[in-house]
């Protein structure tokens, strides 16, 4: 099935209004609305053609050869979406969300960045401008700074060693990191409390840290690892355990009525230059861990899920064809996901450019037809109530990237 660009437009894929894993997490208040927004950054360049295979494109199977996913219904086939695109079989929870109209899949999407450096691509993804290192603040922090002063109170808390660029800027963000040390006993905590009692700053910081730790630990510890079956497998299980711990902590914060309303965390390990695999393999394992984390987030959020939108993005995609080591190299356009109870889902948004040789960007990559900033503008405006007039300051030099409307429920 060879579906052309206008066919997707006629299906309403584009809204009418406009165009495991190591983790870090950041939170921020928005307003008195119940809306929650989560951004998951998949660092390393996630392969969108594997996560959302365009099995209906007649050039797909030839480019991907032995790692190409079969159509839905066949052995190890993709999970069905719209008759042209499918989901990787490791994304079972996302498939359920699609059926429940809680998932929008965005394909052939990219930031303004057109080179292939992870470092620069991630900087553009975070700073929200067309150029790497052009700004020292992040688009999400700048967006939060446009909200009424009352909504900026206690603007954020970052879970991890560093606050990601996405959340750096004028809106205040504090940090908290899961400790790798043995938990302090009650006597030691009492001594620290007495020691800091005379210092308002230190005593306040200690009280805040203990309160945050209580929230994060409320739902139990992270996944327990089994015995090591090799260095790589043990490392993957450790990363997945840390990922699960962060997801549970995020849900604990976001469930609080007076707690943070925005969360950002990142996952790593998406740079699949060799032995990427198809329905099974290293990428399938990462996608499965990501999918399970989203399922855990929904379970832990409970009733808050209905007000939540989760955006999963990466710095760029990967080459259309596999390389000589059965992997993929740095590319351009990719796929993104918007999932959650607040999402107007059950559809694929794509102005599909095709995978024929003359349609590939620079003869090697999926071409970008959707500006990621259009997606971000639409979500910030409709879900977080960021003033539309402020979006050009949040995303400098982005006038051509019109806000994509209708991604979240009214």
C-alpha positions as CSV (number, residue, x, y, z in Angstrom):
1,X,0.0,0.0,0.0
2,X,1.6,3.3,-1.1
3,X,-0.2,6.1,0.6
4,X,0.8,9.6,-0.6
5,X,1.0,12.9,1.2
6,X,-2.4,14.2,0.3
7,X,-4.0,10.9,1.4
8,X,-2.8,11.6,5.0
9,X,-4.1,15.2,4.8
10,X,-7.5,14.0,3.6
11,X,-7.6,11.5,6.6
12,X,-7.3,14.5,8.9
13,X,-3.8,13.5,10.2
14,X,-2.9,17.1,10.4
15,X,-5.2,19.3,12.5
16,X,-6.9,22.2,10.6
17,X,-5.5,24.9,12.8
18,X,-1.8,24.6,11.8
19,X,0.8,23.1,10.6
20,X,17.5,1.0,29.9
21,X,17.9,3.7,30.7
22,X,19.5,6.4,32.7
23,X,17.1,9.1,33.9
24,X,16.9,12.6,35.1
25,X,13.6,14.4,36.0
26,X,12.4,18.0,36.5
27,X,9.1,19.3,37.7
28,X,7.3,22.6,37.7
29,X,4.1,24.2,38.7
30,X,1.9,25.7,36.0
31,X,-1.4,27.1,37.1
32,X,-4.5,26.3,39.1
33,X,-5.7,24.1,36.3
34,X,-5.5,20.3,36.8
35,X,-3.4,19.8,33.6
36,X,-0.2,17.7,34.0
37,X,2.4,17.7,31.3
38,X,5.3,15.2,31.1
39,X,8.2,15.4,28.6
40,X,10.3,12.3,28.1
41,X,13.6,12.9,26.2
42,X,14.9,9.8,24.4
43,X,18.6,10.8,24.2
44,X,20.7,9.1,21.6
45,X,18.4,9.5,18.6
46,X,15.5,7.0,18.7
47,X,14.8,5.1,15.4
48,X,11.4,6.3,14.4
49,X,11.2,4.0,11.4
50,X,11.5,1.1,13.8
51,X,9.3,2.4,16.6
52,X,6.6,3.3,14.1
53,X,7.3,1.2,10.9
54,X,5.7,2.5,7.7
55,X,5.1,-1.0,6.4
56,X,2.7,0.4,3.8
57,X,5.5,2.3,2.1
58,X,6.7,0.1,-0.8
59,X,10.4,1.1,-0.1
60,X,10.4,0.3,3.6
61,X,11.2,-3.4,3.5
62,X,14.0,-3.1,1.0
63,X,15.7,-0.3,3.0
64,X,15.4,-2.2,6.3
65,X,16.0,-5.7,5.0
66,X,16.3,-8.3,7.8
67,X,15.2,-5.8,10.5
68,X,12.1,-4.7,8.7
69,X,8.9,-5.4,10.7
70,X,6.2,-7.4,9.0
71,X,2.6,-6.0,8.7
72,X,0.1,-6.5,11.5
73,X,-1.2,-10.1,11.7
74,X,2.0,-11.7,10.5
75,X,4.5,-13.4,12.8
76,X,6.4,-10.8,14.8
77,X,4.4,-8.2,12.9
78,X,3.8,-4.6,13.9
79,X,0.8,-3.6,16.0
80,X,-1.9,-2.0,13.9
81,X,-2.5,1.7,13.7
82,X,-4.1,3.0,10.6
83,X,-3.4,0.6,7.8
84,X,-0.1,2.1,6.7
85,X,1.8,2.7,9.9
86,X,2.2,0.2,12.8
87,X,3.7,0.2,16.3
88,X,6.7,-1.9,17.2
89,X,5.4,-5.1,18.9
90,X,7.3,-4.1,22.1
91,X,4.9,-1.1,22.5
92,X,1.9,-3.0,23.8
93,X,0.7,-0.4,26.3
94,X,1.0,2.4,23.7
95,X,-1.2,0.2,21.4
96,X,-3.8,0.0,24.1
97,X,-3.7,3.8,24.5
98,X,-4.1,4.2,20.7
99,X,-7.2,2.0,20.8
100,X,-8.5,4.0,23.8
101,X,-7.9,7.3,21.8
102,X,-5.2,8.3,24.3
103,X,-2.2,8.3,21.9
104,X,-1.3,10.5,19.0
105,X,1.6,9.3,16.9
106,X,3.6,12.0,15.1
107,X,5.8,10.9,12.2
108,X,8.4,12.6,9.9
109,X,8.9,15.2,12.7
110,X,12.1,17.0,13.6
111,X,13.5,20.0,15.4
112,X,15.1,22.7,13.2
113,X,18.4,21.0,13.6
114,X,19.7,19.4,10.4
115,X,23.2,18.1,11.3
116,X,24.0,14.8,13.1
117,X,25.7,15.7,16.4
118,X,24.1,14.3,19.5
119,X,25.5,17.2,21.6
120,X,24.2,19.9,19.3
121,X,21.0,18.2,18.5
122,X,20.1,17.8,22.1
123,X,21.0,21.4,22.7
124,X,18.5,22.6,20.0
125,X,15.9,20.2,21.4
126,X,16.3,21.8,24.8
127,X,16.9,25.5,24.0
128,X,14.0,25.8,21.6
129,X,15.8,27.9,19.0
130,X,17.0,26.9,15.5
131,X,20.6,26.9,16.5
132,X,22.8,25.0,18.9
133,X,24.1,26.9,21.9
134,X,22.2,30.0,20.9
135,X,20.4,30.2,24.3
136,X,21.3,29.2,27.8
137,X,17.7,28.7,28.9
138,X,15.2,26.0,27.8
139,X,11.8,26.4,26.1
140,X,9.8,24.8,28.8
141,X,11.3,27.0,31.5
142,X,10.6,30.1,29.4
143,X,7.1,28.9,28.9
144,X,6.5,28.6,32.6
145,X,7.9,32.0,33.2
146,X,5.1,33.5,31.0
147,X,2.4,32.2,33.4
148,X,0.9,34.4,36.2
149,X,3.2,35.0,39.1
150,X,1.1,32.8,41.4
151,X,1.6,29.9,39.1
152,X,5.4,30.3,39.2
153,X,5.6,29.8,42.9
154,X,7.9,26.9,43.6
155,X,8.4,26.6,39.9
156,X,10.1,23.2,39.8
157,X,12.2,20.4,41.2
158,X,14.7,18.4,39.2
159,X,15.2,14.7,40.0
160,X,18.7,13.7,39.0
161,X,22.2,15.0,39.0
162,X,21.6,18.0,36.8
163,X,18.6,20.1,35.7
164,X,18.2,19.4,31.9
165,X,18.5,22.4,29.6
166,X,14.8,22.2,28.9
167,X,14.1,23.4,32.4
168,X,16.8,25.9,32.9
169,X,16.0,29.6,32.9
170,X,14.1,32.3,34.8
171,X,11.5,30.0,36.5
172,X,13.0,28.7,39.7
173,X,13.9,25.0,39.7
174,X,15.4,23.1,42.6
175,X,16.8,19.5,42.4
176,X,16.4,16.2,44.2
177,X,18.2,13.0,43.4
178,X,17.5,9.4,44.5
179,X,20.3,8.5,46.9
180,X,22.5,5.6,46.3
181,X,23.6,5.6,49.9
182,X,22.2,3.5,52.8
183,X,19.2,5.3,54.3
184,X,20.0,7.4,57.4
185,X,18.7,6.1,60.7
186,X,16.4,8.1,62.9
187,X,19.1,9.1,65.3
188,X,21.3,10.5,62.6
189,X,18.4,12.4,61.1
190,X,17.6,13.9,64.5
191,X,21.3,15.0,65.0
192,X,21.2,16.7,61.6
193,X,18.0,18.4,62.4
194,X,19.4,19.8,65.6
195,X,22.7,20.8,63.8
196,X,20.8,22.8,61.2
197,X,18.1,24.2,63.5
198,X,19.9,27.5,63.9
199,X,20.3,28.1,60.2
200,X,17.0,28.9,58.4
201,X,18.4,28.1,55.0
202,X,19.9,24.7,55.9
203,X,17.0,23.6,58.1
204,X,14.5,24.6,55.3
205,X,16.5,22.6,52.7
206,X,16.7,19.6,55.0
207,X,12.9,19.7,55.6
208,X,12.2,20.0,51.9
209,X,14.5,17.1,51.1
210,X,12.9,14.9,53.7
211,X,9.4,15.8,52.4
212,X,10.4,15.1,48.8
213,X,12.0,11.8,49.7
214,X,8.8,10.8,51.5
215,X,6.7,11.5,48.4
216,X,9.1,9.6,46.1
217,X,9.3,6.6,48.4
218,X,5.6,6.5,49.1
219,X,4.9,3.8,46.6
220,X,7.8,1.5,47.4
221,X,11.2,0.9,46.1
222,X,12.3,0.4,42.5
223,X,12.3,-2.9,40.6
224,X,14.5,-5.6,42.1
225,X,17.2,-6.8,39.8
226,X,17.8,-10.5,39.3
227,X,21.3,-12.1,39.3
228,X,23.6,-10.8,36.6
229,X,23.7,-12.7,33.3
230,X,26.5,-10.7,31.8
231,X,27.8,-7.1,32.1
232,X,25.5,-5.6,29.5
233,X,22.4,-7.4,30.8
234,X,23.2,-6.3,34.3
235,X,23.7,-2.7,33.3
236,X,20.4,-2.7,31.3
237,X,18.5,-4.1,34.3
238,X,20.1,-1.5,36.6
239,X,19.1,1.3,34.2
240,X,15.6,-0.1,33.9
241,X,15.3,-0.3,37.7
242,X,16.4,3.3,38.0
243,X,13.9,4.3,35.3
244,X,11.1,2.6,37.2
245,X,12.1,4.3,40.4
246,X,12.0,7.7,38.7
247,X,8.6,7.0,37.0
248,X,7.1,6.1,40.4
249,X,8.6,9.2,42.0
250,X,7.3,11.4,39.2
251,X,3.8,10.0,39.7
252,X,4.1,10.6,43.5
253,X,4.9,14.3,42.9
254,X,2.3,14.8,40.1
255,X,-0.5,13.3,42.2
256,X,-0.1,15.9,44.9
257,X,-2.9,18.5,44.6
258,X,-0.5,21.3,45.4
259,X,2.5,19.6,43.9
260,X,4.3,20.1,40.5
261,X,2.3,20.1,37.4
262,X,5.1,19.5,34.8
263,X,7.7,16.8,34.7
264,X,10.7,16.2,32.5
265,X,12.8,13.1,32.5
266,X,15.2,11.6,30.0
267,X,16.2,8.1,28.9
268,X,19.4,7.1,27.2
269,X,20.6,4.2,25.1
270,X,18.9,4.9,21.8
271,X,22.1,5.2,19.7
272,X,21.7,1.9,17.8
273,X,24.6,1.9,15.4
274,X,25.0,-1.9,15.5
275,X,22.8,-5.0,16.0
276,X,19.7,-2.9,16.4
277,X,17.4,-5.8,15.9
278,X,13.9,-6.0,14.6
279,X,10.9,-7.4,16.5
280,X,13.5,-8.6,19.1
281,X,16.9,-7.3,20.0
282,X,18.4,-4.3,21.8
283,X,16.0,-1.7,20.5
284,X,13.0,-3.9,21.3
285,X,14.3,-4.1,24.8
286,X,14.6,-0.4,25.2
287,X,11.2,0.2,23.7
288,X,9.7,-2.4,26.0
289,X,11.2,-0.8,29.1
290,X,9.9,2.6,27.9
291,X,6.4,1.2,27.3
292,X,6.3,-0.5,30.7
293,X,7.4,2.8,32.3
294,X,4.4,4.6,30.7
295,X,2.1,1.8,31.9
296,X,3.5,2.3,35.4
297,X,3.1,6.0,35.2
298,X,-0.6,5.6,34.3
299,X,-1.2,3.1,37.1
300,X,0.6,5.3,39.7
301,X,-1.1,8.5,38.6
302,X,-4.6,7.0,39.1
303,X,-7.3,9.6,38.6
304,X,-4.6,12.2,37.6
305,X,-4.0,10.3,34.4
306,X,-7.1,11.8,32.8
307,X,-5.5,15.3,33.1
308,X,-2.1,14.2,31.9
309,X,-0.3,14.5,28.5
310,X,3.0,12.8,28.0
311,X,5.3,13.8,25.1
312,X,8.1,11.6,24.0
313,X,10.7,13.2,21.8
314,X,14.3,12.6,20.6
315,X,17.0,14.8,19.1
316,X,16.8,13.4,15.6
317,X,16.1,10.1,13.8
318,X,18.2,7.5,12.1
319,X,19.1,6.6,8.5
320,X,16.4,5.0,6.4
321,X,18.6,2.1,5.4
322,X,20.4,-0.2,7.8
323,X,24.2,-0.2,7.8
324,X,26.8,-2.9,7.5
325,X,26.6,-3.8,11.1
326,X,22.8,-4.3,11.2
327,X,22.2,-1.0,12.8
328,X,21.3,2.5,11.8
329,X,23.3,5.7,11.8
330,X,22.4,9.3,12.7
331,X,19.6,10.7,10.6
332,X,17.0,13.5,10.5
333,X,13.3,13.1,10.9
334,X,11.8,10.5,13.3
335,X,8.6,9.7,15.3
336,X,7.3,11.3,18.5
337,X,4.4,10.3,20.7
338,X,1.8,12.2,22.7
339,X,0.0,9.9,25.2
340,X,-2.3,10.4,28.2
341,X,-5.8,10.8,29.3
342,X,-5.9,14.4,28.2
343,X,-4.8,13.6,24.7
344,X,-7.2,13.6,21.7
345,X,-5.7,10.5,20.3
346,X,-6.4,7.4,18.2
347,X,-4.7,8.9,15.1
348,X,-1.4,9.4,13.3
349,X,-0.3,12.9,12.4
350,X,2.0,12.7,9.4
351,X,2.5,14.5,6.1
352,X,4.4,11.4,4.9
353,X,7.2,12.3,2.5
354,X,7.9,8.7,1.3
355,X,11.0,6.6,1.4
356,X,11.9,6.4,-2.3
357,X,15.5,7.5,-3.1
358,X,14.5,10.9,-4.5
359,X,12.3,11.7,-1.4
360,X,15.0,11.0,1.2
361,X,16.8,13.9,2.8
362,X,20.3,14.1,1.4
363,X,19.6,10.7,-0.2
364,X,19.8,8.9,3.2
365,X,17.3,10.1,5.8
366,X,13.6,10.3,6.3
367,X,12.7,13.9,5.4
368,X,11.1,16.2,8.0
369,X,7.7,17.5,7.1
370,X,6.5,18.5,10.6
371,X,8.3,21.0,12.8
372,X,8.5,19.8,16.4
373,X,8.0,23.4,17.5
374,X,4.5,23.3,16.0
375,X,3.7,20.4,18.2
376,X,5.2,22.1,21.3
377,X,3.4,25.3,20.7
378,X,0.0,23.6,20.4
379,X,0.5,21.7,23.6
380,X,1.7,24.7,25.6
381,X,-1.1,26.8,24.3
382,X,-4.0,24.4,24.7
383,X,-2.9,22.2,27.6
384,X,-0.8,24.5,29.8
385,X,-2.5,27.8,28.8
386,X,0.7,29.5,27.9
387,X,-0.4,32.8,26.2
388,X,-0.3,32.4,22.4
389,X,1.4,35.8,22.1
390,X,4.3,34.5,24.3
391,X,5.1,31.5,22.1
392,X,7.3,33.5,19.7
393,X,9.5,34.4,22.7
394,X,9.5,30.8,24.0
395,X,10.6,29.7,20.5
396,X,12.6,32.4,18.9
397,X,12.6,32.7,15.0
398,X,9.7,30.2,14.8
399,X,7.1,32.2,13.0
400,X,6.9,29.6,10.2
401,X,6.1,26.9,12.7
402,X,2.4,27.4,13.3
403,X,0.9,25.8,16.4
404,X,-0.6,22.4,15.7
405,X,-4.1,22.5,17.3
406,X,-6.3,19.8,18.6
407,X,-3.7,17.5,20.2
408,X,-5.4,17.6,23.6
409,X,-9.0,17.3,24.6
410,X,-11.0,20.5,25.0
